[in-house]
Amino acid sequence: MSEYRDAVDGVVREVKKAVVGKGDVIGKIMMAILARGHVLVEDIPGTGKTTMALAFSRAMGLEEKRVQFTPDVLPADLTGFTVYQKATESFVYQPGAVMCNLLLADEINRTSPKTQSALLEAMEERQVTVDGVTRPVGNPFVVIATENPIGSAGTQLLPEAQLDRFMICVNMGYPTVKEEVEILKRNQLGRTTDAVEQVMNAQWLLQAQEEVENVFVHDVIYTYIAQLAKKTREMNWITMGLSPRGAVAMTAMSRAGAFLKGRNYVIPEDVTDVFSCTAMHRIQLSTKAKVGHIQKEDVLEKILEEVKKPSVSKR
């Protein structure tokens, strides 16, 4: 376990060479990758979302492809298509962008719903079907999608079914003055991702993912996660609570968090650490909450306060 955790720690260190002052976000994305999940990074343009994704792909030595989503991107651009070759008198499959290990879906909410939905099968089933033939995508396969806030020119809401496929949603946020000074200095030397070195490969990542899946979760932890999910469905401030898929994501992220901290078992703090990033994009606030200017962060914090944390001895 330690050798794979050391390699994962090395990935985090390398990504920090390219991304300044976002240690918590980097850690959450690393957890999601270890948990075989997909990541949605939401923030305004220019905060380092794309740099973050490219740094991860380079540090882990993954085959990476990038799609800049615009209204004219077609589903076939993602899934691939077949063309007829006269010389062989046969149809030949031309792979789409999802045939890789890490897909950077840049500004995913600027493209059409039809194109967005083309990602669903690849994200959930890790396969694509073109002209009746099903083909697996890369293994491992991770989608890191960036999204500009609603209200930016040319953007539109992602459907709930699409949002629910993302294991976590994180925000980059503005840097502090000190961090921005460091960003300016690093960019004088060229692209910050050029400093990132490969410390892992796809096979090592698969082994680390298996280690994470073997992290022990006690029944009281399962019950705690289920109670948190149930609470999101009962609050007056929430019209759509956490889905069962969201509870599964919370469990997987908790395992990954325990792994990164050097444990082979989950404790309640691992759950509370990932509750917000797994629930934020899945819940919908009621009109009452919006009129009262209540934020999702406030609601989730209140849920953590009201649901009793189990007592689990650390062995």
Stockholm file with secondary structure:
# STOCKHOLM 1.0

chainA/1-315         MSEYRDAVDGVVREVKKAVVGKGDVIGKIMMAILARGHVLVEDIPGTGKTTMALAFSRAMGLEEKRVQFTPDVLPADLTGFTVYQKATESFVYQPGAVMCNLLLADEINRTSPKTQSALLEAMEERQVTVDGVTRPVGNPFVVIATENPIGSAGTQLLPEAQLDRFMICVNMGYPTVKEEVEILKRNQLGRTTDAVEQVMNAQWLLQAQEEVENVFVHDVIYTYIAQLAKKTREMNWITMGLSPRGAVAMTAMSRAGAFLKGRNYVIPEDVTDVFSCTAMHRIQLSTKAKVGHIQKEDVLEKILEEVKKPSVSKR
#=GR chainA/1-315 SS CHHHHHHHHHHHHHHHHHSCSCHHHHHHHHHHHHTTCCEEEECCTTSSHHHHHHHHHHHHTCCEEEEECCTTCCHHHHHEEEEEETTTTEEEEEECTTSSSEEEEETGGGSCHHHHHHHHHHHHHSEEEETTEEEECCSSCEEEEEECCTTSTTCCCCCHHHHTTCSEEECCCCCCHHHHHHHHHHHTTSCGGGGCCCCCCHHHHHHHHHHHHTSBCCHHHHHHHHHHHHHHHHCTTEEECCCHHHHHHHHHHHHHHHHHTTCSBCCHHHHHHHHHHHHTTTCEECHHHHHTTCCHHHHHHHHHHHSCCCCCCCC
#=GC SS_cons         CHHHHHHHHHHHHHHHHHSCSCHHHHHHHHHHHHTTCCEEEECCTTSSHHHHHHHHHHHHTCCEEEEECCTTCCHHHHHEEEEEETTTTEEEEEECTTSSSEEEEETGGGSCHHHHHHHHHHHHHSEEEETTEEEECCSSCEEEEEECCTTSTTCCCCCHHHHTTCSEEECCCCCCHHHHHHHHHHHTTSCGGGGCCCCCCHHHHHHHHHHHHTSBCCHHHHHHHHHHHHHHHHCTTEEECCCHHHHHHHHHHHHHHHHHTTCSBCCHHHHHHHHHHHHTTTCEECHHHHHTTCCHHHHHHHHHHHSCCCCCCCC
//
